[in-house]
Amino acid sequence: MTFSKSNRTPFVSVATAGMVALAGAMALLSPVPLSAQGVFSAPSVRGLPDFTDLVDLVGPSVVNIRTLERASVPEEGASGTDEQMLEFFRRFGIPIPPGVTPRGPRAERGPSEEAQPRGVGSGFILSSDGLIMTNAHVVEGADELIVTLPDKREFKAKVVGTDKRTDVAVVKIEASGLSAVKIGDVNRLRVGEWVMAIGSPFGLENSVTAGIVSAKKRDTGDFLPFIQTDVAINPGNSGGPLINMRGEVVGINSQIYSRSGGFQGISFAIPIDEAVRVSDQLRATGRVTRGRIGVQIDQVSKEVAESIGLGRPRGALVRGVENDSPAAKAGLEPGDIILRFDGTEIDKSVDLPRLVGNTRPGSKSRMTVFRRGSQRELSITVAELEPERAASRPSAPEPAKPQPAGTAKALGLTLSDLTPALKKELNLKSGVRVESAEGPAARAGLREGDVIVAVANTDTGNVAELEAALVKLDKSRPVNVLFRRGDWAQYAVIRPSR
């Protein structure tokens, strides 16, 4: 079989030979190029890439990282695992299961503190004086780090800094004259391009695997758009480099998608430009500083975008605004859709945390938001991102007396005005409480206790205002509803019964 360069349908060799013969006959009859006549033109065939030069170039810069933790060795007679089994764990870099301790000759010395193998990972040399980049999860919780160079020299390493949010760490060994990697340009990386990985899968040092880039900007985390590849990555490869055909590092191998724990054809790498940005801060201060504005966001669905007049689904839907946060002070409201931040378009909601996170705390930024059918500009001062905190559960709303509602009832809604106490609790100036939701409203996702704050891009201060807004609408068309559930806001689209 031969395949075209652009991943078209494969052609059987016999059929290809026939086409070539036909093309030759037609070429004798007409001076016009066959491609101009709409006739098949065989693509140029390339051979498979040779990675040997890349291995020679980058191999000396890839290191093995062993992690050790200090554990108490039990006295003789204590339960444990024999040395042969422990040696198996050590040799293949498999973390020793919790509670497993050695027995036999090593245990006869009585209780003591002894460094035990904990795991194995990979890394690569950033600078000739011993700075090494790896994954944060490789070094997390380790009492000692042992770095082994390709020439078998071993060094104890110290952690310069780690960042769990991006899974990037920088460690340092006391050495000089080391072979550092060359950093590549992720923007030049193309889907379908060949890439190579070097690492220590299962402790097998300097193992080389190769594949292609499957996708870019794959969303698997708040702060990182990962590079997806089909390069074989297994436990122990973590922290090793992803290398392009120019011998440049374009990513850090970090995760795999697997149902078995082993490689299944999908692996993810941290883009090197993001990793370098983090490592620069770790080297300078030992920590990473990020911006925050204090909002809970969600994706904008196609149905919601069309119903509120936004057109195509884009931006980040604000579901909640923290009290006294930069967003609250800037006038951002639940239900707003942030379309641009500092002039950069927000296509998906995950774009916003990355843009805000890369903004220096204290900076003044501009936001374009979509609210009630129109756009407006807001100015916001970015604060520093704090450690994550568990969200508090909203208290049960105060019961209120339901009021009759004609048009709303046709949508399956029984409503009541908000009490002053509930307005204060939810930090709302107005709104309508859902006492029950049936039929179309229930199918749209509304339920008892929700608070409707807008209908069809119109604010609803009470039941009477909501009814007035509904009366003006086409009863046969879907209606968008902005509502609060606890602390968070979201949209629903109610489709009337036919």
C-alpha positions as CSV (number, residue, x, y, z in Angstrom):
1,M,0.0,0.0,0.0
2,T,1.1,3.6,-0.6
3,F,-0.3,6.6,1.2
4,S,-0.5,10.1,0.0
5,K,1.2,12.9,2.0
6,S,-2.1,14.5,3.0
7,N,-3.6,11.4,4.7
8,R,-6.0,10.6,1.9
9,T,-7.6,7.2,1.3
10,P,-4.8,4.6,0.7
11,F,-4.4,3.3,-2.9
12,V,-3.7,-0.3,-3.6
13,S,-0.4,-0.7,-5.5
14,V,-2.0,-2.4,-8.6
15,A,-4.5,0.4,-9.0
16,T,-1.7,3.0,-8.6
17,A,0.3,1.2,-11.3
18,G,-2.7,1.4,-13.6
19,M,-3.1,5.1,-13.0
20,V,0.6,5.7,-13.7
21,A,0.3,3.9,-17.0
22,L,-2.8,5.8,-18.0
23,A,-1.2,9.1,-17.0
24,G,1.8,8.3,-19.2
25,A,-0.4,7.6,-22.3
26,M,-2.3,10.9,-21.7
27,A,0.9,12.9,-21.3
28,L,1.9,11.9,-24.9
29,L,-1.4,13.3,-26.2
30,S,-1.5,16.6,-24.4
31,P,1.2,19.1,-23.2
32,V,-1.1,20.3,-20.4
33,P,-0.1,19.1,-16.9
34,L,-2.2,16.2,-15.8
35,S,-3.0,18.0,-12.5
36,A,-4.6,20.9,-14.5
37,Q,-6.9,18.3,-16.3
38,G,-8.1,17.0,-12.9
39,V,-6.3,13.7,-13.4
40,F,-4.6,12.0,-10.4
41,S,-1.0,13.0,-9.8
42,A,1.1,10.6,-7.7
43,P,2.5,12.4,-4.6
44,S,6.1,12.3,-3.7
45,V,7.0,9.5,-1.3
46,R,9.2,10.1,1.7
47,G,11.0,7.5,3.7
48,L,10.6,7.1,7.5
49,P,12.7,9.4,9.6
50,D,16.1,8.4,11.1
51,F,16.4,9.4,14.7
52,T,20.0,8.3,15.3
53,D,21.5,11.7,14.9
54,L,18.9,13.2,17.3
55,V,19.7,10.6,19.9
56,D,23.4,11.4,19.6
57,L,22.6,15.1,19.9
58,V,20.1,15.2,22.8
59,G,20.8,11.9,24.6
60,P,23.7,13.4,26.7
61,S,21.3,16.0,28.1
62,V,18.7,13.5,29.4
63,V,19.0,12.3,33.0
64,N,17.5,9.7,35.2
65,I,16.0,10.9,38.5
66,R,15.6,8.5,41.4
67,T,13.7,9.5,44.5
68,L,14.3,8.2,48.0
69,E,12.3,8.6,51.2
70,R,13.4,7.9,54.7
71,A,11.5,5.1,56.4
72,S,11.9,3.3,59.7
73,V,13.3,-0.3,59.2
74,P,11.4,-2.7,61.6
75,E,13.0,-5.0,64.2
76,E,13.5,-8.7,63.5
77,G,10.2,-10.6,63.3
78,A,8.2,-7.7,62.0
79,S,6.2,-8.3,58.9
80,G,7.8,-7.3,55.6
81,T,8.9,-8.2,52.2
82,D,12.0,-10.2,51.3
83,E,15.0,-8.6,49.6
84,Q,14.4,-10.3,46.3
85,M,11.0,-8.6,45.9
86,L,12.5,-5.2,47.0
87,E,15.2,-5.5,44.5
88,F,12.6,-6.0,41.8
89,F,10.9,-2.7,42.9
90,R,14.3,-0.9,42.9
91,R,15.5,-2.2,39.5
92,F,12.3,-1.2,37.7
93,G,11.7,2.0,39.5
94,I,8.4,0.9,40.9
95,P,7.4,2.8,44.0
96,I,7.3,0.6,47.1
97,P,3.8,0.1,48.3
98,P,2.9,1.8,51.6
99,G,3.5,-0.4,54.6
100,V,5.8,-2.7,52.7
101,T,9.1,-3.1,54.6
102,P,12.1,-5.4,54.2
103,R,12.8,-8.5,56.4
104,G,15.6,-10.9,56.8
105,P,19.3,-9.8,57.2
106,R,18.6,-6.1,56.8
107,A,16.0,-6.2,59.6
108,E,18.3,-7.8,62.1
109,R,20.1,-4.4,62.7
110,G,17.1,-3.1,64.7
111,P,15.0,-0.1,64.1
112,S,16.7,2.7,62.1
113,E,16.1,5.5,59.6
114,E,17.1,4.3,56.1
115,A,16.5,5.8,52.7
116,Q,14.2,3.6,50.7
117,P,13.6,3.7,46.9
118,R,10.4,5.6,46.2
119,G,10.2,6.0,42.4
120,V,11.9,7.0,39.2
121,G,11.5,9.7,36.6
122,S,13.4,11.6,34.0
123,G,14.6,15.1,33.4
124,F,16.8,17.2,31.1
125,I,19.6,19.6,31.5
126,L,18.7,23.3,31.1
127,S,22.1,24.8,31.7
128,S,25.7,23.6,31.8
129,D,26.0,24.4,35.5
130,G,23.5,21.7,36.5
131,L,20.0,23.1,36.3
132,I,17.6,20.3,35.4
133,M,13.9,20.5,34.5
134,T,11.4,17.7,35.4
135,N,7.8,17.2,36.5
136,A,6.7,18.3,40.0
137,H,5.1,14.9,40.6
138,V,8.5,13.2,40.1
139,V,10.1,15.0,43.0
140,E,7.0,15.5,45.2
141,G,7.4,14.0,48.7
142,A,11.0,12.8,48.2
143,D,13.6,13.1,51.0
144,E,16.5,12.6,48.6
145,L,17.0,13.0,44.8
146,I,19.7,11.1,42.9
147,V,20.4,12.3,39.4
148,T,22.2,9.9,37.1
149,L,23.8,11.3,33.9
150,P,24.1,9.3,30.7
151,D,27.8,8.7,31.5
152,K,26.7,7.0,34.7
153,R,27.9,9.8,37.1
154,E,25.6,10.3,40.0
155,F,24.8,13.5,41.9
156,K,22.6,14.4,44.8
157,A,20.2,17.1,43.7
158,K,18.3,19.8,45.6
159,V,14.9,21.2,44.6
160,V,15.0,24.8,43.4
161,G,11.2,25.0,43.1
162,T,8.1,23.2,42.1
163,D,4.7,24.3,40.7
164,K,1.9,21.7,41.1
165,R,-0.5,23.6,38.9
166,T,1.6,23.1,35.8
167,D,3.5,20.0,37.1
168,V,6.9,21.7,36.5
169,A,9.9,21.4,38.8
170,V,13.5,22.6,38.6
171,V,16.3,20.8,40.5
172,K,20.1,21.6,40.8
173,I,23.1,19.4,40.9
174,E,26.7,20.6,41.6
175,A,28.3,20.0,38.3
176,S,29.8,22.0,35.4
177,G,30.4,21.6,31.7
178,L,27.2,19.6,31.1
179,S,25.5,19.3,27.8
180,A,22.3,21.5,27.8
181,V,19.3,21.0,25.6
182,K,18.2,23.5,22.9
183,I,14.7,25.0,23.5
184,G,12.4,24.9,20.5
185,D,9.5,27.1,19.3
186,V,6.1,25.4,20.1
187,N,4.4,27.8,17.7
188,R,6.2,26.1,14.8
189,L,5.1,22.6,15.9
190,R,2.6,21.1,13.5
191,V,0.1,18.3,14.0
192,G,1.4,15.2,12.2
193,E,5.0,16.2,12.8
194,W,7.4,13.5,14.0
195,V,8.7,13.8,17.5
196,M,10.8,11.7,19.8
197,A,11.0,11.1,23.6
198,I,13.9,10.0,25.7
199,G,13.5,8.8,29.3
200,S,13.5,6.0,31.9
201,P,10.3,4.0,31.5
202,F,10.1,1.5,34.4
203,G,13.7,2.5,35.3
204,L,15.1,1.5,31.9
205,E,17.4,4.4,31.4
206,N,17.9,6.3,28.1
207,S,15.0,4.6,26.3
208,V,14.0,6.2,23.0
209,T,10.5,6.2,21.6
210,A,9.0,8.1,18.7
211,G,5.7,9.1,17.1
212,I,3.8,12.1,15.8
213,V,2.0,15.1,17.2
214,S,-1.7,14.1,17.4
215,A,-3.1,17.4,18.5
216,K,-2.1,20.8,20.0
217,K,-3.7,22.9,22.8
218,R,-5.5,19.8,24.2
219,D,-7.5,21.0,27.2
220,T,-6.8,18.8,30.2
221,G,-6.0,21.5,32.8
222,D,-6.7,25.1,33.8
223,F,-3.3,26.5,33.1
224,L,-1.9,24.2,30.4
225,P,-2.9,23.5,26.8
226,F,-1.1,20.1,26.4
227,I,0.6,18.7,23.3
228,Q,-1.0,15.3,22.5
229,T,1.2,12.6,20.8
230,D,1.2,8.9,20.2
231,V,4.8,8.6,21.4
232,A,5.0,5.6,23.8
233,I,5.2,7.0,27.3
234,N,5.1,4.9,30.5
235,P,5.8,5.4,34.2
236,G,9.4,6.7,34.5
237,N,9.2,8.8,31.3
238,S,7.7,11.6,33.4
239,G,9.8,14.7,33.2
240,G,11.7,13.7,30.1
241,P,11.9,15.8,26.9
242,L,9.7,15.7,23.8
243,I,12.0,16.5,20.9
244,N,11.3,17.7,17.4
245,M,13.3,16.7,14.3
246,R,15.6,19.7,14.7
247,G,16.8,18.3,18.0
248,E,14.9,20.9,20.0
249,V,12.9,20.3,23.2
250,V,9.3,21.3,22.5
251,G,7.6,19.7,25.6
252,I,7.9,17.8,28.9
253,N,6.3,14.3,28.8
254,S,3.9,14.4,31.7
255,Q,0.7,12.3,31.4
256,I,-0.9,9.4,29.6
257,Y,-4.5,8.5,28.9
258,S,-4.8,4.9,30.1
259,R,-7.4,2.5,31.5
260,S,-4.7,-0.1,32.4
261,G,-1.9,2.1,33.8
262,G,0.2,1.5,30.7
263,F,0.6,3.2,27.4
264,Q,-2.5,3.1,25.1
265,G,-1.5,5.4,22.3
266,I,-2.3,8.8,23.9
267,S,0.2,10.8,25.8
268,F,0.5,14.4,26.8
269,A,3.4,16.8,27.1
270,I,3.7,20.3,28.7
271,P,4.5,22.9,26.0
272,I,8.1,24.0,26.6
273,D,7.2,27.7,26.3
274,E,4.8,27.4,29.3
275,A,7.4,25.3,31.2
276,V,10.2,27.8,30.6
277,R,8.0,30.7,31.8
278,V,7.3,28.7,35.0
279,S,11.0,27.7,35.5
280,D,12.2,31.3,35.1
281,Q,10.0,32.3,38.1
282,L,11.1,29.2,40.1
283,R,14.8,30.0,39.5
284,A,14.2,33.6,40.5
285,T,12.0,33.3,43.5
286,G,11.4,29.6,44.2
287,R,7.7,30.0,43.5
288,V,5.2,31.0,40.7
289,T,3.1,34.1,40.9
290,R,-0.2,34.2,39.0
291,G,-3.0,36.6,38.5
292,R,-6.6,36.1,39.6
293,I,-9.9,38.0,39.3
294,G,-12.2,36.0,41.5
295,V,-14.8,34.4,39.2
296,Q,-16.3,30.9,38.6
297,I,-16.7,30.3,34.9
298,D,-18.2,27.8,32.5
299,Q,-18.4,27.1,28.8
300,V,-21.0,28.9,26.6
301,S,-23.2,26.3,24.8
302,K,-24.4,26.7,21.3
303,E,-28.0,26.8,22.4
304,V,-27.4,29.5,25.0
305,A,-25.3,31.6,22.6
306,E,-28.0,31.6,19.9
307,S,-30.8,32.3,22.4
308,I,-29.2,35.4,24.0
309,G,-28.0,36.9,20.7
310,L,-24.3,36.1,21.1
311,G,-24.3,34.2,17.8
312,R,-21.7,31.4,17.9
313,P,-20.6,29.9,21.3
314,R,-17.5,31.8,22.6
315,G,-16.2,33.5,25.7
316,A,-16.4,32.5,29.3
317,L,-19.7,32.4,31.1
318,V,-19.4,34.0,34.6
319,R,-21.3,31.7,37.0
320,G,-20.2,33.3,40.2
321,V,-18.3,36.4,41.5
322,E,-16.4,36.3,44.8
323,N,-17.3,39.0,47.3
324,D,-14.7,41.8,47.4
325,S,-12.8,40.2,44.5
326,P,-11.3,42.2,41.6
327,A,-14.2,41.0,39.5
328,A,-16.8,42.3,42.0
329,K,-15.0,45.7,42.3
330,A,-14.9,46.0,38.5
331,G,-18.7,45.5,38.3
332,L,-18.7,42.0,36.8
333,E,-22.0,40.1,37.4
334,P,-23.0,36.5,37.3
335,G,-24.4,35.7,33.9
336,D,-21.9,38.0,32.1
337,I,-19.9,36.5,29.3
338,I,-16.3,37.6,29.1
339,L,-15.4,37.9,25.4
340,R,-12.0,39.6,25.5
341,F,-9.3,40.1,28.1
342,D,-6.6,42.7,27.5
343,G,-7.5,42.6,23.8
344,T,-7.2,38.9,23.4
345,E,-10.3,37.0,22.2
346,I,-11.6,34.3,24.5
347,D,-12.7,31.4,22.3
348,K,-13.2,28.8,25.0
349,S,-13.7,29.3,28.8
350,V,-10.4,27.7,29.5
351,D,-8.6,30.5,27.7
352,L,-9.5,33.0,30.5
353,P,-7.6,31.4,33.4
354,R,-4.5,31.2,31.3
355,L,-4.7,34.8,30.2
356,V,-5.4,36.0,33.8
357,G,-2.8,33.6,35.3
358,N,-0.1,35.0,33.0
359,T,-0.9,38.6,34.0
360,R,1.3,40.2,36.7
361,P,-0.7,40.8,39.9
362,G,-1.4,44.5,40.3
363,S,-1.8,45.1,36.6
364,K,-4.8,47.0,35.3
365,S,-6.5,45.1,32.4
366,R,-9.5,45.7,30.2
367,M,-12.4,43.2,29.7
368,T,-15.1,43.1,27.1
369,V,-18.3,41.5,28.5
370,F,-21.6,40.5,26.9
371,R,-24.5,41.4,29.2
372,R,-28.3,41.4,28.4
373,G,-27.8,41.5,24.7
374,S,-25.0,44.1,24.4
375,Q,-21.3,44.5,24.9
376,R,-19.6,46.7,27.5
377,E,-16.0,47.5,28.6
378,L,-14.8,47.0,32.2
379,S,-11.5,47.9,33.8
380,I,-10.1,45.4,36.4
381,T,-7.0,45.3,38.6
382,V,-5.7,41.7,38.7
383,A,-4.9,40.3,42.1
384,E,-2.5,37.4,43.1
385,L,-3.8,33.9,42.9
386,E,-4.3,32.3,46.3
387,P,-4.2,28.7,47.3
388,E,-7.4,26.9,46.3
389,R,-10.1,26.8,48.9
390,A,-13.2,24.6,49.1
391,A,-16.3,26.4,48.1
392,S,-18.8,26.9,50.9
393,R,-22.2,25.3,50.5
394,P,-25.1,27.8,50.2
395,S,-27.6,27.7,53.1
396,A,-31.1,26.7,52.4
397,P,-33.2,29.6,51.0
398,E,-35.9,31.1,53.2
399,P,-39.3,29.8,52.3
400,A,-41.5,32.3,50.5
401,K,-45.2,32.4,49.6
402,P,-45.8,31.4,46.0
403,Q,-47.6,33.9,43.7
404,P,-49.8,33.0,40.8
405,A,-48.2,33.5,37.4
406,G,-50.0,32.9,34.2
407,T,-47.4,32.9,31.4
408,A,-44.8,31.5,33.7
409,K,-47.1,28.7,34.7
410,A,-47.5,27.7,31.0
411,L,-43.7,27.1,31.1
412,G,-44.1,24.9,34.1
413,L,-42.9,27.5,36.7
414,T,-44.4,28.4,40.1
415,L,-42.7,31.6,41.3
416,S,-42.4,33.9,44.3
417,D,-40.7,37.2,45.0
418,L,-37.5,37.1,47.0
419,T,-37.6,38.0,50.6
420,P,-35.3,40.7,52.0
421,A,-33.4,38.1,53.9
422,L,-32.8,35.9,50.9
423,K,-31.6,38.9,48.8
424,K,-29.0,39.7,51.5
425,E,-27.9,36.1,51.7
426,L,-27.5,35.7,47.9
427,N,-26.1,39.2,47.5
428,L,-28.9,40.0,45.0
429,K,-30.8,43.2,44.5
430,S,-33.7,41.5,42.8
431,G,-34.9,38.2,41.4
432,V,-37.7,35.6,41.4
433,R,-37.5,32.4,43.3
434,V,-38.6,29.1,41.7
435,E,-41.0,27.3,44.0
436,S,-41.5,24.4,41.6
437,A,-40.5,23.5,38.1
438,E,-42.4,21.1,35.9
439,G,-42.8,20.3,32.2
440,P,-40.7,22.6,29.9
441,A,-39.0,24.3,32.8
442,A,-38.0,21.0,34.4
443,R,-36.7,19.7,31.1
444,A,-34.5,22.8,30.8
445,G,-32.9,22.0,34.1
446,L,-34.7,24.5,36.5
447,R,-35.6,23.2,39.9
448,E,-37.0,24.4,43.3
449,G,-34.8,27.0,45.0
450,D,-33.3,28.5,41.8
451,V,-33.5,32.3,41.5
452,I,-34.3,33.7,38.1
453,V,-32.6,37.1,37.6
454,A,-33.3,37.7,33.9
455,V,-35.5,36.4,31.1
456,A,-34.8,37.0,27.4
457,N,-32.0,39.4,28.3
458,T,-34.4,41.4,30.6
459,D,-33.8,41.8,34.3
460,T,-36.6,40.5,36.5
461,G,-36.9,42.3,39.8
462,N,-40.1,40.4,40.8
463,V,-42.8,38.1,39.5
464,A,-44.8,40.9,37.9
465,E,-41.7,42.1,35.9
466,L,-41.0,38.5,34.8
467,E,-44.6,38.1,33.6
468,A,-44.4,41.4,31.7
469,A,-41.3,40.3,30.0
470,L,-42.8,36.9,29.0
471,V,-46.0,38.4,27.6
472,K,-43.9,40.3,25.0
473,L,-42.3,37.1,23.7
474,D,-43.3,34.8,20.9
475,K,-45.0,31.9,22.8
476,S,-43.8,29.4,20.3
477,R,-40.1,30.2,20.5
478,P,-37.6,29.1,23.1
479,V,-36.8,31.6,25.9
480,N,-33.4,32.0,27.6
481,V,-33.4,32.3,31.4
482,L,-30.5,33.5,33.6
483,F,-30.7,32.0,37.1
484,R,-28.8,31.6,40.3
485,R,-28.4,28.2,42.0
486,G,-26.7,28.9,45.4
487,D,-23.6,31.0,44.7
488,W,-23.4,30.2,41.0
489,A,-25.2,31.6,37.9
490,Q,-26.1,29.8,34.7
491,Y,-28.3,29.9,31.7
492,A,-31.2,27.6,30.7
493,V,-33.2,27.6,27.5
494,I,-36.9,26.7,28.0
495,R,-38.7,25.3,25.0
496,P,-42.5,25.6,25.2
497,S,-44.6,22.5,24.9
498,R,-46.1,22.0,21.5
